[in-house]
């Protein structure tokens, strides 16, 4: 009997339109088809085996846990997973991948004998609609197909199969040189069957795709392995048809094991996507940046004044939140949510992140787009009227709105970058008026968001609480790194928001009581904030300390180089949706900063 593994036990495979998570024991516990935000056909990650899974590995007793792979790795710089089991009867390798899509989405698994003769088993239990619907499984012209409503999933293999207890099994023995392939393909149920898969050709094409893509990377510093793996992960989280970037391919992996902090991240947050764009641009990936800019212009077309903080991967605006009460949740962390009710929050910082991304695209030579410049001007016109309002802030609090300092700082960034656009001659706008606006925002933040007695900026106006988002103040150029207020803020956050491991919390939480975010419970150290601390330490001259923190953060990655959203210092494990763009982006940024400063071992 398989139970969901630790979050860090999972590997990511994907085709730039959806993704699957594969556990160490060879079980696919999560897969949505045909898109990231579609219903899952394997939802065992958030429930039990009854909610769908596909296990492929050495045969074992039905009442025993399936054995974990002895070792696993990605094949070179790719998203092709290779897992190997050493058993008493020999060694076997399983290669899992999803070829970049040319037709139906496919998940391909190839079993290869390495030594001896190893008994193997494939157990495939498809459950549609997040584990709620048992499909009609039947044979069609020699192929196995599962159908329910609008969906059909086709299962192809040369191995013999049989059905038992609403599960499709295949039992076989693998010897050296043997290769047996298994493929599932999705197709709308009203259409003709998808083409028969060609696993070996698809494997070769997938390897070629990733090798060619990685060759474009311009970073060749000492942290190249970590940077490349993070870039591949970000590419895997990009929805190729539109250029939208999901925050993570999962929903409801808890920030607090057993708690209620469970959210759906399979959408495009403007903030996450904008900082992802920045990292891609700085490492040579201009085509992804261009595609994202086009996605942004389509998503906000005609209504920039009502900018949402997130959209669907094709630019959809309605992301209604619902709870799936038939799923018990990951390690009983309920509720399981789909959709995201935070989509219509007011988060003024988003205007800054989007404007900064457009500015960077412009500065790095991305071909001019007149509508992008017009959008930037419209965003500032909106901010000019609304920057003094309270908002929900970067962390999407579900408590009352506040005057969050980070939101005001990012409003300043939006105005500052637009002034630079006008001064470059690539846009027209009320330059002097907006210079006054920039000064007004700066003055107010320094007066109302700064605690003189403690020499630190605070989470919101009048608050005594700290917030790790304040670490971005020197990084965005609001104040220079050597300003005593910046140094004081960095040191205060280190003092008050550090865990025993030296990692950084977003803000204080209140345990069983509702805190500033309107939610009970605690959460782990936020990995992005911990990378931001390493950046700031380097910026204020504490370079050796910055490097040590960065390399400690790298050690939190799983064996495949992947990071979730947070690290639980009590349980010593990753928590939150996985893998998380908002963790891998600052990893890249910090590596670039430390490399530029020469702050690395050796």
LOSE-771329 format. One record per residue (C-alpha): z, y, x; residue number from 1; residue in one letter. Coordinates in Angstrom, 1 decimal. Layout:
! LOSE-771329
        w        v        u   num   residu
        Z        Y        X   NUM        a
...
***
This chain:
! LOSE-771329
        w        v        u   num   residu
      0.0      0.0      0.0     1        x
     -1.1      3.3      1.5     2        x
      0.9      6.5      0.9     3        x
     -0.4      9.9      1.9     4        x
      0.3     10.7      5.6     5        x
      1.8     13.8      7.2     6        x
     -0.5     16.7      6.9     7        x
     -1.2     16.5     10.7     8        x
     -2.2     12.9     10.2     9        x
     -5.5     14.0      8.7    10        x
     -8.9     14.6     10.3    11        x
    -11.5     16.9      8.8    12        x
    -15.1     15.9      8.3    13        x
    -17.6     18.0      6.3    14        x
    -21.2     19.2      5.7    15        x
    -20.7     23.0      5.3    16        x
    -20.6     22.6      1.5    17        x
    -17.5     20.4      1.0    18        x
    -15.1     18.4      3.2    19        x
    -13.1     15.2      3.3    20        x
     -9.7     14.4      4.9    21        x
     -9.4     11.1      6.6    22        x
     -5.9      9.7      7.4    23        x
     -5.0      7.9     10.7    24        x
     -5.2      4.5      8.8    25        x
     -8.8      5.1      7.8    26        x
     -8.1      6.3      4.3    27        x
    -10.1      9.1      2.8    28        x
     -7.5     10.8      0.6    29        x
     -9.3     14.0     -0.4    30        x
    -12.9     14.7     -1.3    31        x
    -14.4     17.2     -3.8    32        x
    -18.0     16.8     -4.8    33        x
    -20.4     18.5     -4.6    34        x
    -18.6     21.7     -3.5    35        x
    -15.3     22.6     -1.9    36        x
    -14.0     23.8     -5.2    37        x
    -15.4     20.9     -7.3    38        x
    -13.1     18.3     -8.9    39        x
    -11.8     15.7     -6.4    40        x
    -13.1     12.1     -6.6    41        x
    -10.4     11.1     -4.1    42        x
     -7.1     12.9     -4.9    43        x
     -4.6     10.4     -3.4    44        x
     -3.5     13.2     -1.1    45        x
     -1.8     14.8     -4.1    46        x
     -0.7     11.7     -5.9    47        x
     -1.0      7.9     -5.3    48        x
     -3.7      5.3     -4.8    49        x
     -4.2      5.5     -8.5    50        x
     -5.7      8.9     -8.1    51        x
     -8.6      7.8     -5.9    52        x
     -9.0      6.8     -2.2    53        x
    -11.4      5.0      0.2    54        x
     -9.8      2.9      2.9    55        x
    -11.8      1.3      5.6    56        x
    -10.1     -0.5      8.5    57        x
     -8.8     -3.8      9.7    58        x
     -7.7     -6.2      6.9    59        x
     -4.0     -6.4      6.2    60        x
     -1.6     -7.9      3.7    61        x
     -1.8     -6.3      0.3    62        x
      2.0     -5.5      0.4    63        x
      1.9     -4.0      3.9    64        x
      1.0     -0.5      5.0    65        x
     -2.5     -0.4      6.5    66        x
     -2.4      0.0     10.3    67        x
     -2.9      3.4     11.9    68        x
     -5.8      3.7     14.3    69        x
     -4.7      3.1     17.9    70        x
     -6.7      6.2     18.9    71        x
     -9.1      8.7     17.4    72        x
    -11.2     11.6     18.5    73        x
    -14.2     13.7     17.6    74        x
    -17.4     12.7     19.3    75        x
    -17.8     15.5     21.8    76        x
    -18.0     19.0     20.3    77        x
    -18.9     17.8     16.8    78        x
    -17.3     17.0     13.4    79        x
    -18.0     13.2     13.8    80        x
    -14.8     11.3     13.8    81        x
    -14.3      8.1     15.8    82        x
    -11.3      5.9     15.1    83        x
    -10.5      2.8     17.0    84        x
     -8.1     -0.1     16.2    85        x
     -6.8     -2.5     18.8    86        x
     -5.8     -5.7     16.9    87        x
     -4.7     -9.2     17.9    88        x
     -8.2    -10.3     17.2    89        x
    -10.2     -7.6     19.0    90        x
    -11.1     -3.9     18.8    91        x
    -13.1     -2.1     16.2    92        x
    -14.5      1.4     15.8    93        x
    -15.1      3.3     12.6    94        x
    -17.3      6.5     12.8    95        x
    -16.9      8.9      9.8    96        x
    -19.1     11.9      9.2    97        x
    -20.9     14.0      6.6    98        x
    -24.4     15.0      7.6    99        x
    -25.4     18.6      7.1   100        x
    -26.9     18.5      3.7   101        x
    -30.6     17.9      3.1   102        x
    -30.5     16.5     -0.5   103        x
    -27.5     14.7     -1.9   104        x
    -24.1     15.1     -0.3   105        x
    -23.1     12.0      1.6   106        x
    -20.0     10.6      3.3   107        x
    -21.1      7.9      5.8   108        x
    -18.8      5.4      7.5   109        x
    -20.2      3.1     10.2   110        x
    -18.1      0.1     11.4   111        x
    -18.8     -1.1     14.9   112        x
    -17.5     -4.2     16.7   113        x
    -16.2     -3.4     20.2   114        x
    -14.5     -6.7     21.2   115        x
    -13.4    -10.0     19.6   116        x
    -14.0    -10.7     15.9   117        x
    -12.0     -8.4     13.6   118        x
    -11.6     -9.0      9.8   119        x
    -12.2     -5.8      8.0   120        x
    -11.8     -4.4      4.5   121        x
    -13.3     -1.5      2.5   122        x
    -11.4     -0.6     -0.6   123        x
    -13.1      2.1     -2.7   124        x
    -11.4      3.5     -5.8   125        x
    -13.2      6.5     -7.3   126        x
    -11.3      8.6     -9.8   127        x
    -13.1     11.7    -11.2   128        x
    -11.5     15.0    -12.3   129        x
     -8.7     14.9     -9.8   130        x
     -7.7     11.3    -10.4   131        x
     -7.6     11.6    -14.2   132        x
    -10.9      9.9    -15.2   133        x
    -11.8      6.3    -14.4   134        x
    -15.6      6.2    -14.1   135        x
    -18.0      3.6    -15.5   136        x
    -18.9      1.5    -12.4   137        x
    -22.0     -0.7    -12.6   138        x
    -24.9     -2.0    -10.6   139        x
    -28.3     -0.3    -10.8   140        x
    -31.3     -1.8     -9.0   141        x
    -29.0     -3.4     -6.4   142        x
    -26.8     -0.3     -5.8   143        x
    -23.3      0.5     -7.1   144        x
    -22.9      3.6     -9.1   145        x
    -19.9      5.3    -10.7   146        x
    -20.6      7.6    -13.6   147        x
    -18.3      9.9    -15.6   148        x
    -19.6     13.0    -17.5   149        x
    -21.8     15.2    -15.3   150        x
    -21.1     13.3    -12.1   151        x
    -22.4     10.1    -10.5   152        x
    -21.5      8.7     -7.1   153        x
    -23.7      6.1     -5.5   154        x
    -22.2      3.5     -3.1   155        x
    -24.6      1.8     -0.6   156        x
    -23.8     -0.9      2.0   157        x
    -25.3     -4.0      3.5   158        x
    -22.0     -5.7      3.2   159        x
    -21.2     -7.9      0.1   160        x
    -19.0     -6.2     -2.5   161        x
    -17.0     -7.2     -5.5   162        x
    -14.9     -5.5     -8.1   163        x
    -11.2     -6.1     -8.8   164        x
     -8.5     -4.0    -10.5   165        x
    -11.0     -1.1    -11.0   166        x
    -11.6     -1.0     -7.2   167        x
    -14.7     -1.9     -5.2   168        x
    -14.0     -4.2     -2.2   169        x
    -15.9     -5.5      0.7   170        x
    -14.4     -8.1      3.1   171        x
    -16.3     -8.9      6.3   172        x
    -15.8     -9.8     10.0   173        x
    -17.1     -7.5     12.7   174        x
    -18.1     -8.8     16.2   175        x
    -19.3     -7.0     19.3   176        x
    -22.6     -5.3     18.7   177        x
    -22.3     -5.5     14.9   178        x
    -22.8     -2.3     12.9   179        x
    -22.1     -2.1      9.2   180        x
    -22.6      1.1      7.3   181        x
    -21.1      2.3      4.0   182        x
    -22.3      5.5      2.2   183        x
    -21.3      7.4     -0.9   184        x
    -23.7     10.0     -2.3   185        x
    -23.2     12.4     -5.2   186        x
    -25.9     13.3     -7.7   187        x
    -25.7     14.9    -11.2   188        x
    -25.5     12.0    -13.6   189        x
    -28.5     13.0    -15.6   190        x
    -30.8     13.0    -12.6   191        x
    -32.6     10.2    -10.8   192        x
    -30.6      8.2     -8.2   193        x
    -30.3      9.8     -4.7   194        x
    -32.5      8.5     -1.9   195        x
    -31.3      5.5     -0.1   196        x
    -29.2      6.6      2.9   197        x
    -30.3      6.2      6.5   198        x
    -26.9      6.1      8.3   199        x
    -28.1      5.8     11.9   200        x
    -30.7      8.5     11.6   201        x
    -28.2     10.7      9.9   202        x
    -25.6     10.1     12.6   203        x
    -28.1     11.2     15.3   204        x
    -29.2     14.3     13.3   205        x
    -25.5     15.3     12.7   206        x
    -24.7     15.0     16.4   207        x
    -27.8     17.1     17.3   208        x
    -26.8     19.7     14.8   209        x
    -23.3     20.2     16.2   210        x
    -24.4     20.1     19.8   211        x
    -27.0     22.8     19.2   212        x
    -24.6     25.0     17.3   213        x
    -21.9     24.8     19.9   214        x
    -24.4     25.9     22.6   215        x
    -24.4     29.4     21.1   216        x
    -20.7     29.9     21.9   217        x
    -20.3     32.7     24.5   218        x
    -16.7     32.0     25.4   219        x
    -16.3     30.0     28.6   220        x
    -12.6     30.7     29.4   221        x
     -9.7     28.4     30.2   222        x
     -9.0     27.7     26.5   223        x
    -12.5     26.7     25.7   224        x
    -11.6     23.3     24.2   225        x
     -9.2     24.9     21.7   226        x
    -11.6     27.7     20.9   227        x
    -14.6     25.4     20.4   228        x
    -12.6     23.1     18.1   229        x
    -11.4     26.1     16.1   230        x
    -14.9     27.5     15.8   231        x
    -16.2     24.1     14.6   232        x
    -13.5     24.1     12.0   233        x
    -14.4     27.6     10.8   234        x
    -18.1     26.6     10.6   235        x
    -17.0     23.6      8.5   236        x
    -15.2     25.9      6.1   237        x
    -18.3     28.0      5.6   238        x
    -20.3     27.2      2.4   239        x
    -23.8     27.1      3.9   240        x
    -25.9     28.0      0.8   241        x
    -24.1     31.4      0.4   242        x
    -22.2     32.2      3.6   243        x
    -18.9     32.3      1.7   244        x
    -15.9     31.0      3.8   245        x
    -13.1     29.1      2.2   246        x
     -9.5     29.7      3.4   247        x
     -9.0     25.9      3.5   248        x
    -10.6     22.8      1.9   249        x
     -7.5     21.8      0.0   250        x
     -5.2     22.8     -2.8   251        x
     -1.5     22.6     -3.3   252        x
     -0.4     21.2      0.1   253        x
      3.1     22.7      0.1   254        x
      4.4     25.5      2.2   255        x
      7.9     24.1      1.4   256        x
      8.0     20.3      1.1   257        x
      9.2     19.4     -2.4   258        x
      9.0     23.1     -3.5   259        x
      6.7     25.2     -5.7   260        x
      4.8     27.2     -3.1   261        x
      1.6     25.2     -3.7   262        x
     -1.7     27.1     -4.0   263        x
     -5.4     26.5     -4.2   264        x
     -7.1     27.8     -1.1   265        x
    -10.7     26.6     -1.8   266        x
    -12.0     30.1     -2.4   267        x
    -13.2     33.0     -0.3   268        x
    -10.4     35.5      0.5   269        x
    -12.1     38.8      1.7   270        x
     -9.3     39.1      4.2   271        x
     -9.6     35.6      5.7   272        x
    -13.4     35.7      5.6   273        x
    -13.5     39.1      7.3   274        x
    -11.2     38.1     10.2   275        x
    -13.2     34.9     10.5   276        x
    -16.4     36.9     10.7   277        x
    -14.8     39.0     13.5   278        x
    -14.0     35.9     15.5   279        x
    -17.5     34.5     15.1   280        x
    -19.1     37.7     16.2   281        x
    -16.9     37.9     19.3   282        x
    -18.0     34.4     20.3   283        x
    -21.7     34.8     19.8   284        x
    -22.3     33.6     16.2   285        x
    -24.2     36.5     14.6   286        x
    -26.1     34.4     12.1   287        x
    -22.8     33.4     10.3   288        x
    -21.8     37.1     10.3   289        x
    -25.1     38.1      8.8   290        x
    -24.8     35.4      6.1   291        x
    -21.2     36.5      5.3   292        x
    -22.2     40.2      5.0   293        x
    -25.0     39.2      2.5   294        x
    -22.4     37.1      0.6   295        x
    -20.1     40.1      0.5   296        x
    -22.7     42.5     -0.8   297        x
    -23.7     40.0     -3.6   298        x
    -20.1     39.4     -4.5   299        x
    -19.1     43.0     -5.0   300        x
    -22.5     44.2     -6.2   301        x
    -22.4     46.9     -8.8   302        x
    -18.6     47.0     -9.0   303        x
    -17.0     47.9     -5.6   304        x
    -14.3     49.9     -7.3   305        x
    -12.9     46.7     -8.8   306        x
    -12.9     44.8     -5.5   307        x
    -11.1     41.5     -5.9   308        x
     -9.1     40.0     -3.0   309        x
    -10.9     36.7     -3.4   310        x
    -14.0     35.2     -5.0   311        x
    -15.6     31.8     -5.5   312        x
    -17.7     30.5     -2.7   313        x
    -20.9     31.7     -4.6   314        x
    -19.2     35.0     -5.5   315        x
    -17.7     34.0     -8.8   316        x
    -15.0     36.4    -10.1   317        x
    -13.1     34.2    -12.6   318        x
    -10.7     31.8    -10.8   319        x
     -8.3     31.1    -13.5   320        x
     -5.1     29.2    -12.4   321        x
     -4.1     25.9    -14.1   322        x
     -1.6     23.1    -13.3   323        x
     -2.6     19.4    -13.1   324        x
      0.4     17.8    -14.6   325        x
     -0.8     14.2    -14.1   326        x
     -0.6     14.6    -10.3   327        x
      2.9     14.4     -8.9   328        x
      2.0     16.5     -5.9   329        x
      2.1     15.9     -2.1   330        x
      5.5     14.3     -1.4   331        x
      6.5     15.3     -4.9   332        x
      5.7     19.0     -4.3   333        x
      4.8     20.2     -7.8   334        x
      3.1     21.8     -9.5   335        x
     -0.4     21.0     -8.3   336        x
     -2.5     24.1     -9.0   337        x
     -6.3     24.7     -9.2   338        x
     -7.7     28.1     -9.4   339        x
     -5.7     31.1     -8.2   340        x
     -4.1     33.7    -10.3   341        x
     -3.7     36.1     -7.4   342        x
     -7.5     36.9     -7.6   343        x
     -6.8     40.0     -9.6   344        x
     -3.9     41.4     -7.6   345        x
     -4.1     44.8     -6.0   346        x
     -4.1     44.4     -2.2   347        x
     -5.1     47.6     -0.6   348        x
     -5.2     46.1      2.9   349        x
     -8.3     44.2      2.0   350        x
    -10.3     47.4      2.1   351        x
     -9.3     47.8      5.7   352        x
    -10.2     44.2      6.7   353        x
    -13.6     44.4      5.0   354        x
    -14.4     47.8      6.5   355        x
    -13.3     46.6     10.0   356        x
    -15.6     43.6      9.7   357        x
    -18.5     45.7      8.7   358        x
    -17.8     48.1     11.5   359        x
    -17.6     45.3     14.0   360        x
    -20.9     43.8     12.7   361        x
    -22.5     47.3     13.2   362        x
    -21.0     47.7     16.7   363        x
    -22.2     44.3     17.9   364        x
    -25.8     45.1     16.9   365        x
    -26.2     43.2     13.6   366        x
    -29.3     44.7     11.9   367        x
    -28.4     47.7      9.8   368        x
    -28.1     47.2      6.1   369        x
    -28.1     50.4      4.1   370        x
    -26.3     48.8      1.2   371        x
    -23.5     47.7      3.5   372        x
    -23.1     51.3      4.6   373        x
    -23.2     52.5      1.0   374        x
    -20.5     49.9      0.1   375        x
    -18.3     51.2      2.9   376        x
    -18.5     54.7      1.6   377        x
    -17.7     53.6     -2.0   378        x
    -14.7     51.7     -0.8   379        x
    -13.3     54.8      0.9   380        x
    -14.0     56.9     -2.2   381        x
    -11.8     54.4     -4.1   382        x
     -9.1     54.4     -1.4   383        x
     -9.0     58.1     -1.4   384        x
     -7.8     58.0     -5.0   385        x
     -5.6     55.0     -4.8   386        x
     -4.1     54.6     -1.4   387        x
     -0.7     56.0     -2.5   388        x
     -0.2     53.3     -5.1   389        x
      2.1     50.4     -4.6   390        x
      0.4     47.0     -4.3   391        x
      1.1     43.2     -3.9   392        x
      0.3     43.3     -0.2   393        x
     -1.2     40.9      2.3   394        x
      1.2     38.0      1.3   395        x
      0.2     38.2     -2.4   396        x
      3.8     38.6     -3.7   397        x
      4.4     37.6     -7.2   398        x
      7.3     40.0     -7.5   399        x
      7.1     43.8     -8.2   400        x
      4.6     45.9     -6.4   401        x
      5.8     47.9     -3.4   402        x
      4.5     50.4     -0.9   403        x
      3.8     47.8      1.8   404        x
      3.5     49.4      5.2   405        x
      0.8     47.0      6.3   406        x
     -1.3     47.9      3.3   407        x
     -1.1     51.6      4.2   408        x
     -2.0     50.9      7.8   409        x
     -5.1     49.0      6.7   410        x
     -6.0     51.8      4.4   411        x
     -5.9     54.0      7.5   412        x
     -8.2     51.5      9.3   413        x
    -10.7     51.7      6.5   414        x
    -10.9     55.4      6.7   415        x
    -10.9     55.5     10.5   416        x
    -13.8     53.0     10.8   417        x
    -15.8     54.8      8.1   418        x
    -15.4     58.1     10.0   419        x
    -16.8     56.4     13.1   420        x
    -19.7     55.2     11.0   421        x
    -20.5     58.7      9.9   422        x
    -20.0     60.1     13.4   423        x
    -22.6     57.6     14.7   424        x
    -25.2     59.1     12.4   425        x
    -25.6     55.9     10.3   426        x
    -24.0     57.2      7.1   427        x
    -23.3     60.5      5.4   428        x
    -20.0     61.5      3.9   429        x
    -17.3     64.2      3.7   430        x
    -16.3     63.9      7.3   431        x
    -13.7     66.7      7.5   432        x
    -12.1     65.7      4.3   433        x
    -11.8     62.1      5.3   434        x
    -10.4     63.1      8.7   435        x
     -7.6     64.9      6.8   436        x
     -7.1     61.8      4.7   437        x
     -6.8     59.7      7.8   438        x
     -4.2     62.1      9.2   439        x
     -2.3     62.1      5.8   440        x
     -2.0     58.3      5.7   441        x
     -0.9     58.1      9.3   442        x
      1.7     60.8      8.8   443        x
      3.1     59.2      5.7   444        x
      3.4     55.7      7.2   445        x
      5.2     57.1     10.2   446        x
      7.6     59.1      8.0   447        x
      8.3     56.6      5.2   448        x
      7.6     53.2      6.8   449        x
      9.6     53.7     10.0   450        x
     13.4     53.2     10.4   451        x
     14.4     55.6     13.1   452        x
     17.9     54.1     13.5   453        x
     16.6     50.6     14.3   454        x
     13.4     51.8     16.0   455        x
     11.1     49.6     13.9   456        x
      8.6     49.8     11.1   457        x
      9.7     48.1      7.9   458        x
      8.0     45.8      5.3   459        x
      7.8     48.6      2.7   460        x
      8.9     52.2      2.2   461        x
     12.6     52.4      2.0   462        x
     13.1     48.7      2.8   463        x
     15.4     47.3      5.5   464        x
     13.3     44.1      5.7   465        x
     10.9     43.3      8.4   466        x
      7.4     41.8      8.0   467        x
      5.3     40.1     10.6   468        x
      2.2     41.9      9.4   469        x
      3.6     44.9     11.2   470        x
      2.5     43.2     14.5   471        x
     -1.1     44.3     13.6   472        x
     -0.2     48.0     14.1   473        x
     -1.3     48.1     17.7   474        x
     -4.1     45.6     17.3   475        x
     -5.9     47.8     14.8   476        x
     -5.4     50.9     16.8   477        x
     -2.9     52.6     14.5   478        x
     -0.6     53.3     17.4   479        x
     -1.0     52.5     21.1   480        x
      0.8     49.5     22.5   481        x
      3.0     51.6     24.7   482        x
      4.4     53.6     21.8   483        x
      8.1     53.1     21.6   484        x
      7.9     52.5     17.9   485        x
      5.4     49.6     18.5   486        x
      7.6     48.1     21.2   487        x
     10.7     48.5     19.0   488        x
      8.9     46.8     16.1   489        x
      7.8     43.8     18.2   490        x
     11.3     43.3     19.6   491        x
     12.9     43.6     16.1   492        x
     10.5     41.0     14.7   493        x
     11.2     38.7     17.6   494        x
     15.0     39.2     16.9   495        x
     15.0     38.9     13.2   496        x
     12.0     36.8     12.2   497        x
     11.9     34.1     14.9   498        x
     12.7     30.5     14.3   499        x
     14.7     28.4     16.7   500        x
     11.4     27.3     18.2   501        x
     10.4     30.9     18.9   502        x
      7.7     31.0     16.1   503        x
      7.5     33.8     13.6   504        x
      8.2     33.9      9.9   505        x
      6.2     36.2      7.6   506        x
      9.3     37.8      6.1   507        x
     12.8     36.7      5.1   508        x
     13.0     34.3      2.2   509        x
     16.0     33.7      0.0   510        x
     16.3     29.9     -0.4   511        x
     17.1     29.1     -4.0   512        x
     17.0     32.7     -5.1   513        x
     13.9     34.7     -5.7   514        x
     13.0     36.8     -2.7   515        x
     10.6     39.7     -2.2   516        x
      7.7     37.4     -3.0   517        x
      9.1     36.5     -6.5   518        x
      9.5     32.8     -5.6   519        x
     12.4     30.5     -4.9   520        x
     12.5     28.4     -1.8   521        x
     11.8     28.9      1.9   522        x
      8.8     28.4      4.0   523        x
      7.9     27.5      7.6   524        x
      6.9     29.7     10.5   525        x
      3.5     31.3      9.7   526        x
      1.2     30.3     12.5   527        x
     -1.1     33.4     12.3   528        x
      2.0     35.6     12.7   529        x
      3.1     33.6     15.7   530        x
     -0.3     34.2     17.3   531        x
     -0.1     37.9     16.5   532        x
      3.2     38.0     18.3   533        x
      1.5     36.4     21.4   534        x
     -1.1     39.2     21.2   535        x
      1.4     41.9     20.9   536        x
      3.5     40.6     23.8   537        x
      0.4     40.7     26.0   538        x
     -0.5     44.2     24.8   539        x
      3.0     45.6     25.7   540        x
      2.8     44.0     29.1   541        x
      4.9     40.9     28.6   542        x
      1.9     38.8     29.5   543        x
      3.6     35.7     30.9   544        x
      5.7     35.4     27.8   545        x
      2.6     35.8     25.7   546        x
      0.9     32.9     27.5   547        x
      3.9     30.7     27.1   548        x
      4.1     31.3     23.4   549        x
      0.4     30.8     23.0   550        x
      0.4     27.5     24.8   551        x
      3.4     26.4     22.8   552        x
      1.5     27.2     19.6   553        x
     -1.5     25.1     20.9   554        x
      0.9     22.2     21.3   555        x
      1.5     22.3     17.5   556        x
     -2.1     21.3     16.8   557        x
     -2.6     17.7     15.8   558        x
     -4.3     15.2     18.1   559        x
     -7.7     16.5     16.9   560        x
     -6.9     20.2     17.5   561        x
     -6.3     21.1     13.8   562        x
     -3.7     23.5     12.3   563        x
     -2.3     23.9      8.8   564        x
     -1.0     27.3      7.6   565        x
      2.6     26.9      8.7   566        x
      5.0     25.0     10.9   567        x
      8.3     23.7      9.4   568        x
     10.9     24.1     12.2   569        x
     13.4     21.9     10.4   570        x
     11.1     19.0      9.8   571        x
      9.0     19.6     12.9   572        x
      5.8     19.2     11.1   573        x
      2.8     21.1      9.8   574        x
      2.9     22.4      6.2   575        x
      0.6     24.3      3.9   576        x
     -3.1     23.9      3.2   577        x
     -5.1     22.2      5.9   578        x
     -7.0     23.0      8.0   579        x
     -6.4     26.7      7.6   580        x
     -8.9     29.3      8.7   581        x
     -6.1     31.9      8.9   582        x
     -4.5     29.8     11.7   583        x
     -7.6     29.0     13.7   584        x
     -9.0     32.6     13.7   585        x
     -6.0     34.2     15.5   586        x
     -6.0     31.2     17.9   587        x
     -9.5     32.3     19.0   588        x
     -8.5     35.9     19.1   589        x
     -5.4     35.3     21.2   590        x
     -7.4     33.1     23.6   591        x
     -9.9     35.8     24.1   592        x
     -7.2     38.5     24.7   593        x
     -5.3     36.3     27.2   594        x
     -8.5     35.4     29.0   595        x
     -9.5     39.0     29.3   596        x
     -6.0     39.8     30.8   597        x
     -6.1     36.9     33.2   598        x
     -2.9     35.6     31.6   599        x
     -3.4     31.9     31.9   600        x
     -2.1     29.1     34.1   601        x
     -4.1     28.2     37.2   602        x
***
